Structures are given as structure tokens and as C-alpha cells.
Amino acid sequence: MIIDQKIMDSLSQQAKESPRLRQAFDLRTTPIDSSQRILNAVEPGAILPIHRHRGSTETIIVLRGKVAQHYYNDAGEKTASYELAPNTAQVGMSVPVGQWHALESLEEGSVIFESKDGAYQPLSAEDILEVAQEG
């Protein structure tokens, strides 16, 4: 599969039409592939909860647009923010295991490549930090 502007345009259009303002595309090719590799189109205004992954790092690479990755402590206080965009000094990052984080889209048409270890598991309640979020 070639990842090109056509597929990113399609995902971005679907994200704009979605109430969640985001759309994922699974890149796995067989049901026995236990990795997580997805394209994720995220529009400004999409709500992504502060969450953590206790069993894997999460690696993101921005393919187009601009996003911010925010880090939080256990009290829900923002501790760091990183702007990521193609053709800049910071195009992606790996979020450490257990780090509370949330992604924010800063530009329309933003698309990221995202990967984690192991088969997909929905976030449990203990892996979502329920606090008032600021951008």
C-alpha cells in the first residue's frame, strides 16, 4: 500500500464529517498482525482525552499539518507541550510507557502515523485522566 495525498485527503474529509473530528485507518494487512499501526486524521477541535499506555510506548510521526503533544502529571497538570510538523525540527516523537498525554490538532488536514506494541485494546477507565482539559 502506498500512503499518498489521496488517502490522506480521504481520511481528512472523513474526519471533518465525523462528530469526533478524527478518522483512523488501520494499516495492518492480516488478522494475525498484533501490532498497532494506523493513520489518524485529526481536525482542530477534536477531543482526545488525557490518557496513558501502560504496556507500550506510542510513536507518532506527523505526515502533514501540525499537532501538539501535551504531557501531564498524575494531578492532570500540563508539564510539557511539543509542536510537531513535517519539515521542521520536530516531526514526531515517542511517548514513554505510562506517560499521561493528549494530542491536539493545530491545523486542518493534519494526519499522523501512530504505532504501539501489541494488539489493540480499548483504554480502560484507569488509563483515562478525568480532568478539565486546556489546549
N, C-alpha and C positions, 0 to 999 in steps of 0.2 A: 504494500500500500504506500502510495506517495502522499505525504502531507503537504498540501498546496493551498494557495489562496482560495480556491473554490471550496474546499472542505471547511476552511476557517470562516469564509463568508457565510456558508450554510449554517454552521454552528452559531455564529454571531446573530444571524437572523432569528434562529430558533430561540436563542437566549432573550432577545428583545421582545419576542412574543410570549415568553413564559412569565407567569406571575412571580417566579423566583428570580428572574433576570439572569439565569445561568442555564447552560446546557452542556452536558458531558457526552463524550464519545469514547467508548471502550475500545482500546487498541488490541486487546487480546484476540487471538485468532482461533483458539480451541478451548473447550470447556475444562480441559485438564491444566491449562495455564493458570497457576495460582498467584501470579504477580498482579500488581495493580499498576496499569499504565493507561492513562487517559488524556485526552484533550479536553480542556474545560474552558468554554467561552463564558466570560463573566462581565456583565454590564455594570456601570455605575449604579449604585442604589441596591445592588444585590445584598441580601443579608446572609452572611456566613457566620455562624456562631463561633465564639471563642471555644476552642477545643484542643484536645491533645491526642497523640497516638502513643500509647504505652508500649507497643510492640515493634515499632519501626520508625526510622527517620522518614520524613516526607521531603522529596526533592521536587522543586518546581523550576521550570525554565520558561521565561516569557517569550512566546513566539511572535506576538505583536501586541501593540498597545502599551499600557503602563499599569502596574499594580503596586500596592504597598502590602508588605507582610508585617503585621504587628505582633509583638511578643508581649505577654502578660505574666504577672506573678500569680500566686495562689489566691491573692485577695482581689484579683481582677484589675489591678493597676497596670497600665501600659508601661512597659520597661524599655522598649526599643521599637523602632519602625525602620523599615528598609524599603526604598523605592527601587523597583526592578523594571527594566525595559530593554528591548533589543538594542544593540549597537550603543550601549552605554557601559560604564564601568561595572555595573551590577545587572547581569541578565538573568540570574537565577540564584537559588540557594537551597541548602538542605537544612530543614528544621530538625533539631535534635530530638531524640526519643523523649517523650514526656513533656516537651515544651508547650505551654499554652500559647496558642496563636490564632490569628484570624486574617484572612485575605480580604483586601479591599480593591475593587477595580477603580482606577483613576481615569480611564479613557474608554469611550465606546469602542467596541470591536476588539477588546482585549481577549487574547487566547493564550492559555498556558498549557504546557505539558507537565503532567504530575505523575509521580511514581511513589509507591510504597511497597514494602515487603508483604508477602502473604496474600491469601485470598481476601477479597472484600468482606469486611464486617461492618455493619452499621455502627455508628458511635453509640456507646452506652450512656446512660444518664450521668454516670460519674466521670465521663470524659468530655462533657459539655459544661462550661463555666457559665452559670446564670448570673450575669451582672449587666448593668446598663452599659451599653457599648457606645463609645465615641469613635469617630472616624480616624 
